[in-house]
């Protein structure tokens, strides 16, 4: 007997009205109707609905979805391949956006003073000023924040580019170390963690071991930082966190 319109709406997480609309425009016409005229959906209808919802999630207009699904030469497997490619592209873009947010927070925390053109050139397609309020709320009353603001005021675009290049190189080496199978508390990982702390001390503010440990916690607790690291390599946020913690536990006094 198939499934009623109410059942299908619950399965798919959409409204009955949406299914009625899809029927009216010929996008999803139920395969059967009861003697009383009620819609009944079969397995093939549900497969088509799944395809529709995939394309809709990816932003395709209904007219284009209809054309794609009604193409007589289209292979159902090819639809899945296309959707997989599009989803991978979407995931990649979201990871880039997450990394941009990470850069934005760091940039504003450091009191960046660049022109709009320079911001795009150094940090990508985001505006660090968008995160000014959050950064000031979290760190504005600390001496480290004041130190970072003071240093940043003297930096040129070339300075910021050099600092960012150093950080990008550190990220690449962290990924490589994780890929090598080295434990987070290995000598190499601990040294890399210490290098990260020294990078902050050298360019931004006096980063004690206590502060570095707090940053490590933020890298896994804050989804934006976690997405930035894990977007480069799954598990990197936790690896960096554990390496920093191992470094802190081994070095009882600040250098």
N, C-alpha and C positions, 0 to 999 in steps of 0.2 A: 504493500500500500504506500510505501515511501514515507516522507516526513512532512508534517504540516508546516505552514509558513511560520508559526510561532516557535516550533521546535528548531527550525533552521536559524531563525533569528537568534535564539539562545546559543546554539552551537557556535555561530560566527561572531557573536558579540555586536550585532548590528540591530537596527530596528525593523519591525514589520513593514513600516512605511518605506524604508529603503528597498526592501525586497519587492514591494508592490511597484515602486518606481522602476527598478531594473526590469521587471516584467513588462511594464507599459512601454518602455523604450526599446524592448527587444534584446536587452543585454543578457538577461537571464530569465528565460521563459521556462517555467516548470514543465517537466516531462509528462505529467499527468494531472488530471483534475477529477475530483469525485463527482458522482452524479449530481450533487448539489452545486457543483461549480467551484468547490474549494481547491486551492492549489496544493499539489503534492509533489515533493522534490525527491528525485532518485539519486543514486550514487554519482552518476555522471553530472547531474546538476550541481551537486556539492563540490565535485572536482572543479567545475567551471567557476563556481563562486570563489573557491580558494584562489584561483588564478586572478579573478577580478580584484579581490582584496589585496593581493600582492601588488598588482600594478597600481591600485589606488594609493596604497601606502607609499609607493615610490613617486607619487605625484602625477601619474598619467591621467589626462582627462577621460571622461567616460567614452567620448566618441573614438578616441584612439584605442582604448581598451577593447571596444567592440570590433574595430578593424583588425586588431592583432589576433583576437580570439576567433574571428570568423574567417581568417585567411585560410582558404582551402589547402594551401601548400604548407601550412605551419605544422611542425612536428611538436607534439606535446612535450617531449623531452627538451626540445630546443627552447620552449617557453621557460622551463626550469633553469636551463643554462643561462638564458638571458637575465632572468631574475636574480640568479646567483651572482652574476657579474655586476649587476646594478646594486645589489645589496653590499657586495664587497666594496664597491666604490663609495657607497654611503657610509659604511663603517670607517673607511679610510678618511673620509672628510670629517666625520665626527671626532676621530682621533686627532686630526690636525687642529680642529677647533679646541679640543681639550688642551692640547699643547700650547695653543695661543693664549688661552686663559692663564695657564701656568706662567708663561712669559709676562703676561700683563700684570699679574700680581707681583711678580718679582720686580718688574720694571718700576711699578708705582711705589713699591716698598723702598726702592732705591732712590726715589725722588727724581725720576728721569726728567730731563729738560731738553727735549728734542722737538724739532718742527714736525708737523703731521707727516710730511714727506719722508723725513728721516726715520720716524717711528715705523712706517711701513717698510722702509728699506732694511732696517736692522732687525725688527721683531716680527714682521709679517702683517697679515691683515686683521689687526685688532687695534683698539685704542686703549693704552694703559690707563688713561684718565677715567675710564669707565669703572675702575676698581678702587679709585682713590678713597672713597668713603669707607669701604670695608677695611682697607689696609690701615687707615688712620685710626679707625675704631679699635682694631686689634692691637696695634703696636705704637700708636701715636704718643703715648706717655712714657715710652722706654728710652733710655739713653742710646740704645742700638739704633732705634728709628732716627733719632736726631743725628747720630753719627752718619748713618746712611744718607740722610738728606744733605748733610754738609758736604760729604764727599761727592755725591752725585752732581751737586751744583757746579762742580769744576770740570766734569767730564764732557768731552766733545763726542760727536758722532763716531769718530774713529776709535775713541776709547771704548764706547759701548759695543762697537763691532768687535773689537779685540776681546773684550770680556765675554761676549756671547760666543765667539769662536772657541775660546778656551772651554766654556761650559759644554758646547756641542761635542768637542773632542773628548771631554770627560765622559759624557753620556755614551759615546760610541765605545769607549774602552770598558765602561761598566757592562754594557751589553755583551761585549766580547768575553769578558771575564765570566759572566753568568753562563754564556754558551759553552765555555770551556769546561764547566763542571766544577770549578773551584768553589769551595764552601764559603759562605758569607763570613765566617770567622777565620778564614785562611789569612796568611800573612799578606798576600796580594790584595785581597778584598779590604783588609783593615787599612793598608797603606792608601788604597784608593779613597776610602772614607776620610782619612786624614787629609788627603789632597783636597777633597771637597770642602772640608772645614777651613783649610788654609785659603782656598779660593775666596770664600766669603770674607774671611778676615782681611785679605789683601785688597779686595775691591769694594766691600760694602760696609761692614761693621765688625766690631770685636766679637767674634763668635766663640764663646766658651764651649767646653764639652757639654755642660748642662743645656745650653741653648741648642747645640747641635743635636742632642738627644731629643729635645722637644720638636725640632724640625723633622727628625726621623719619624716621630709619632704622627706628625701631620701628613707626611708623605703617604701613609697607609690609611689614616682616618679620614682625610679630606678627599672626597671623590675626584676633585679636579686635579690634585697632585697625583693621586693614584692613577688616574686616566692618562696623565702626561707620561709617567714612567712606563706603565703597562702598555701604553700605545706604541712604545718603541720596542718592547719585548715583554711578553706575558710573564708576570712574576718579578719584573724588575723593581717595582715599588717595594715589595717585601724584601727583596735581596739588598737593596740600598739601605732600607731600615735596619736590617739585621747586621749589616756590615758596620754601620755607624754605631749601633749599640755595642758591638764587639770592640770597636775602637775605643769607645768611651770607657768600657769596663777595663781595658788594658792600660789606659793612660790616666792615672789617678790625679795628676796635677796638670793644669794647663801649661802649654808651651809658651 
